[in-house]
Amino acid sequence: MRRLPIFLCVDVSESMAGEPLMQLQKAMESIVGQLRQDPHALETVHISVIAFAGRAGMIVPLVELMSFYPPRLPLGGGTALGEALDEVMTRIEVEVKKTTAHQRGDWEPIVYLLTDGRPTDRTDSAIRRWRKHFASRAHLIAVTLGKGADTQVLQQLTDDVLSLEGSGGDELARFAQWVTASVAAQSQALDAGSAAPGISLAKAGDAGISLLKAGEGKPPEDDQVVVLTGRCSKSRKPYLLKYQALDMPDVLGSFGGQAATGVYGLEGCYGLEEDYFDWTAERTAPATQVNTNQLEGVAPCPHCGAATTFALGRCDHLMCCDGPGEQTCPWCDMEVNFGPGSSDGFDIGRGLG
């Protein structure tokens, strides 16, 4: 049986923390659950998952639909799009069967690339390699989530760049329905012995997904998200603080989305696993600083419930604190004595997003 390989290449960078990552997980589960109800898809569809943040890696090899179980998606700092493309090309080379004199190879693989940010690594070499060696043997569909994705880079990679206005539950649910319908139609045509029609983008608009034409994309908005990493002073477990740019009123009192004012509101504080650091890129330059006076809202610790996640250890890393007194920094093990709260702001290195 000739297989229809589907590669899901998903952005799990820090800006996806919280609701977006949870909804992406649900969308993946929905796609698999709905496809399993289609007998044609069960015969042909095989799925693989590649994740990328500051690093990229395969988290599920190419397996038949019935054996596929959606994995827990990791989270990391950075958006290594170039590395993700290299991983996709490696997986296609290794896992997709080619037609030979003795066997019929797999059908043309389909790659769904979902991202919400700008690349933090070099992409030129990977894009050239894709266009030269893979664009003619695989169908890549790039899908942007929200306003922060670099559509201009994606349009260098493929003509099929789709845009979702946000990364919430409704948008990703519609995306999942469209992917399911598209893949099911492809598998049915293949099962009937028809020539492979390819994934049609004609009905994407019905699902609330817009196709971006060449040159139509805009540069991503700068400084929309601030992410900060800390550790619980009791359990030493890491957490991530996520702030979104606030629209500030202009001199006439209207709201114009002036993100350049640099004021950010708290979206949430999320407990992390230690593998967060495995998926985070090593810094090659000093971290960009943000002042705490630019940040609105402080969250309690998601691990121990301490009142604030905004205490600063001697090593200039964030930790949680439940009041004045001496504590041991969970990063550097040095003692630090916290006094009463102060309104003075301080600079802190922000994450890669």
C-alpha positions in Angstrom: 0.0 0.0 0.0 1.4 3.4 -1.0 1.4 5.8 1.9 0.3 9.5 2.1 2.9 11.1 4.4 1.7 14.1 6.4 4.3 16.1 8.3 3.1 18.6 11.0 5.9 21.1 11.6 4.7 23.2 14.6 6.1 26.3 16.3 6.4 25.8 20.1 8.3 29.0 20.9 7.7 31.0 24.1 5.1 33.2 22.4 2.9 30.1 22.1 2.8 29.6 25.8 -0.6 29.2 27.5 -3.8 29.1 25.5 -2.2 29.0 22.0 -0.2 25.9 22.7 -3.1 24.2 24.4 -5.4 24.9 21.4 -2.7 23.7 19.0 -2.6 20.5 20.9 -6.4 20.2 20.7 -6.3 20.9 17.0 -3.8 18.1 16.4 -6.0 15.7 18.4 -9.0 16.8 16.4 -7.3 16.2 13.1 -6.3 12.7 14.0 -9.7 11.9 15.6 -11.6 13.0 12.6 -9.3 11.3 10.0 -9.7 8.0 11.9 -13.3 8.0 11.0 -12.5 7.9 7.3 -11.7 4.4 6.0 -9.7 5.8 3.1 -7.5 7.9 5.4 -6.9 4.9 7.6 -5.6 3.0 4.6 -3.1 5.6 3.4 -2.4 8.4 5.9 0.8 8.3 7.9 1.6 11.3 10.3 4.9 12.7 11.7 5.3 15.7 14.1 8.3 18.0 14.1 8.5 20.8 16.7 10.7 23.8 16.7 11.5 26.6 19.2 15.2 27.6 19.7 15.9 24.1 18.4 14.1 21.7 16.1 13.5 18.0 16.4 11.2 15.2 15.4 8.9 14.2 18.3 6.9 11.6 16.4 8.3 9.5 13.5 6.1 8.8 10.4 3.5 6.3 11.7 0.2 5.0 10.4 -2.9 6.9 11.4 -4.2 4.2 13.8 -0.9 4.0 15.7 -0.5 7.8 16.0 -1.1 9.4 19.4 -0.7 13.2 19.6 2.4 13.9 21.7 2.7 16.5 24.5 4.1 19.6 22.8 7.2 21.1 24.4 8.0 24.8 24.8 11.3 26.6 24.3 12.9 30.0 23.6 13.5 31.1 20.0 12.1 30.3 16.5 14.6 28.2 14.6 12.8 28.0 11.3 15.9 27.2 9.3 16.7 24.3 11.5 13.1 23.1 11.3 13.2 23.1 7.5 16.4 21.1 7.6 14.7 18.6 9.9 11.7 18.3 7.6 14.0 17.7 4.6 15.9 15.0 6.6 12.7 13.3 7.6 11.5 13.2 4.0 14.8 11.8 2.8 14.9 9.1 5.5 11.2 8.2 5.9 9.4 8.7 2.6 9.8 5.7 0.2 11.0 6.5 -3.3 9.8 4.7 -6.4 12.3 2.3 -7.8 12.4 -0.4 -10.4 11.2 -2.9 -7.7 8.6 -0.9 -5.7 6.2 2.0 -6.0 7.1 4.8 -3.6 4.9 6.8 -1.3 2.6 9.5 -2.6 3.8 13.1 -2.5 4.2 14.2 1.1 2.3 17.1 2.5 3.9 19.4 5.0 1.9 21.8 7.2 4.2 24.4 8.8 2.6 26.5 11.5 4.4 29.5 13.1 3.5 32.7 15.0 6.8 34.5 15.0 10.0 35.6 13.2 12.9 33.3 12.7 15.7 33.6 15.2 18.2 31.6 13.1 19.4 31.9 9.5 17.0 30.6 6.9 18.6 31.4 3.5 20.4 28.1 3.0 17.5 25.9 4.1 15.0 27.8 1.8 17.4 27.5 -1.2 17.8 23.8 -0.5 14.0 23.3 -0.2 13.3 25.1 -3.5 16.0 23.3 -5.4 15.6 19.7 -4.1 12.2 19.4 -2.4 9.6 21.8 -3.7 8.9 19.6 -6.7 8.5 16.4 -4.6 6.5 17.7 -1.6 3.7 20.1 -1.0 4.4 22.6 1.7 1.6 24.8 3.2 2.7 27.5 5.6 0.2 28.8 8.1 0.7 31.9 10.2 -0.9 32.4 13.6 -1.6 36.0 14.7 0.2 39.1 13.6 3.8 38.3 14.6 4.7 35.8 11.9 7.2 36.8 9.2 5.1 36.2 6.0 7.8 37.6 3.8 10.2 34.8 4.7 7.5 32.2 4.3 6.7 33.5 0.8 10.3 32.8 -0.2 9.7 29.2 0.7 6.2 28.5 -0.8 3.5 30.2 -2.7 0.9 28.6 -0.4 1.0 30.9 2.7 -2.2 30.9 4.7 -3.1 33.3 7.5 -5.1 32.8 10.7 -5.9 36.0 12.4 -5.2 34.6 15.9 -4.1 31.4 17.6 -7.2 30.9 19.8 -9.5 28.0 19.9 -12.0 29.1 17.2 -9.3 29.8 14.6 -7.4 26.5 15.2 -10.6 24.5 15.3 -11.5 25.8 11.9 -8.0 25.1 10.7 -8.3 21.5 12.0 -11.5 21.0 10.1 -10.0 22.3 6.9 -6.9 20.1 7.2 -9.1 17.1 8.0 -11.4 17.7 4.9 -8.4 18.3 2.6 -6.4 15.3 3.7 -9.6 13.1 3.6 -10.4 14.2 0.0 -6.8 13.5 -1.0 -6.8 10.0 0.5 -10.2 9.2 -1.1 -8.9 10.2 -4.6 -5.8 8.1 -4.1 -7.8 5.1 -2.9 -10.0 5.3 -6.0 -6.9 5.2 -8.2 -7.2 8.8 -9.4 -4.2 10.9 -10.1 -3.1 12.7 -6.9 -5.0 16.0 -7.0 -3.0 17.8 -4.4 -4.3 19.7 -1.4 -6.8 22.3 -2.6 -6.7 25.8 -1.0 -10.0 26.8 -2.5 -12.0 26.1 0.6 -9.6 27.6 3.0 -11.6 30.8 3.0 -14.7 29.0 4.1 -12.7 28.0 7.2 -11.7 31.6 8.0 -8.2 31.1 6.6 -7.0 33.6 4.1 -4.5 32.9 1.3 -1.7 35.5 1.1 -0.7 36.5 -2.4 2.9 37.3 -3.3 4.0 40.6 -1.7 0.8 40.9 0.3 2.3 40.0 3.7 3.4 42.7 6.1 6.5 42.7 8.3 5.7 41.3 11.7 4.8 43.8 14.4 7.8 44.4 16.7 7.7 43.9 20.5 4.2 42.4 20.7 5.2 39.9 23.4 7.6 39.9 26.4 8.5 36.6 28.0 10.6 36.1 31.1 11.8 32.9 32.8 12.1 32.3 36.5 12.3 29.4 39.0 10.3 28.5 42.1 12.4 29.2 45.2 10.9 26.0 46.9 10.7 23.4 44.2 13.3 24.9 41.8 10.9 24.2 38.9 11.0 26.8 36.1 8.1 29.0 35.1 7.4 31.5 32.3 5.8 34.9 32.5 4.1 36.1 29.3 3.2 39.8 28.7 1.3 41.2 25.7 1.7 44.7 24.3 -1.1 47.0 25.4 -2.9 49.5 23.2 -2.3 52.9 24.8 -4.5 56.0 24.2 -3.1 58.8 22.2 -3.3 62.5 23.2 -7.0 62.6 21.9 -7.9 59.6 24.1 -8.4 57.1 21.2 -6.7 53.8 21.0 -4.3 53.3 18.1 -2.4 50.1 19.0 0.7 52.0 19.8 2.9 49.1 20.7 5.9 51.4 20.5 5.0 52.8 23.8 6.4 49.6 25.3 3.8 48.9 27.9 2.8 45.2 28.4 0.0 43.6 30.3 0.3 40.2 32.1 -1.3 37.3 30.1 -0.3 34.5 32.4 2.4 32.6 34.3 2.9 29.0 33.3 4.8 26.2 34.9 7.5 24.7 32.7 9.3 21.3 32.5 13.0 21.1 32.5 13.0 20.2 28.8 12.2 23.8 28.1 15.9 24.5 28.3 16.6 21.6 25.8 14.3 23.4 23.3 15.8 26.9 23.9 18.5 28.4 21.7 21.8 29.4 23.2 22.2 33.1 23.2 25.0 34.5 21.0 24.4 38.1 22.1 23.4 39.8 25.3 19.6 39.6 26.1 17.4 42.5 25.2 16.4 44.3 28.4 13.0 45.3 29.5 12.3 47.5 32.6 9.8 46.2 35.1 8.0 49.6 35.0 6.9 48.6 31.5 5.1 45.5 32.8 1.6 45.6 34.2 0.7 42.9 36.6 2.5 40.3 38.8 1.5 36.7 39.0 1.8 34.2 41.9 4.1 31.3 41.5 2.4 28.4 39.6 4.3 25.8 41.6 4.2 26.9 45.3 1.7 29.8 45.2 4.1 32.5 46.5 2.8 36.0 46.2 5.2 37.2 43.5 7.3 35.7 40.7 9.2 38.9 40.3 12.0 38.7 42.9 15.5 39.1 41.6 18.3 36.8 42.7 22.0 37.8 43.0 22.6 36.2 39.6 20.0 38.5 38.0 17.5 35.7 37.4 13.9 35.8 38.5 12.6 33.7 41.4 9.4 33.6 43.4 9.1 35.2 46.8 6.4 35.2 49.5 7.6 38.2 51.5 10.6 39.9 53.2 13.4 37.7 54.6 16.3 35.6 53.5 15.9 33.1 50.7 18.2 30.9 48.6 18.2 31.6 44.9 17.2 28.4 43.0 19.5 29.4 40.1 22.8 30.1 41.8 22.3 28.9 45.4 23.3 32.2 46.8 21.5 33.7 49.8 19.5 36.9 49.1 17.7 39.1 51.7 14.5 40.6 50.5 13.2 43.7 52.1 9.8 45.4 51.8 8.5 45.9 48.3 9.8 48.9 46.3 8.2 50.8 43.4 11.7 51.3 41.8 11.9 49.5 38.5 14.8 47.3 37.3 16.0 45.9 34.0 15.7 42.2 33.3 16.7 40.2 30.2 13.7 39.1 28.2 13.3 35.8 26.4 13.7 35.1 22.7 9.9 34.7 22.2 
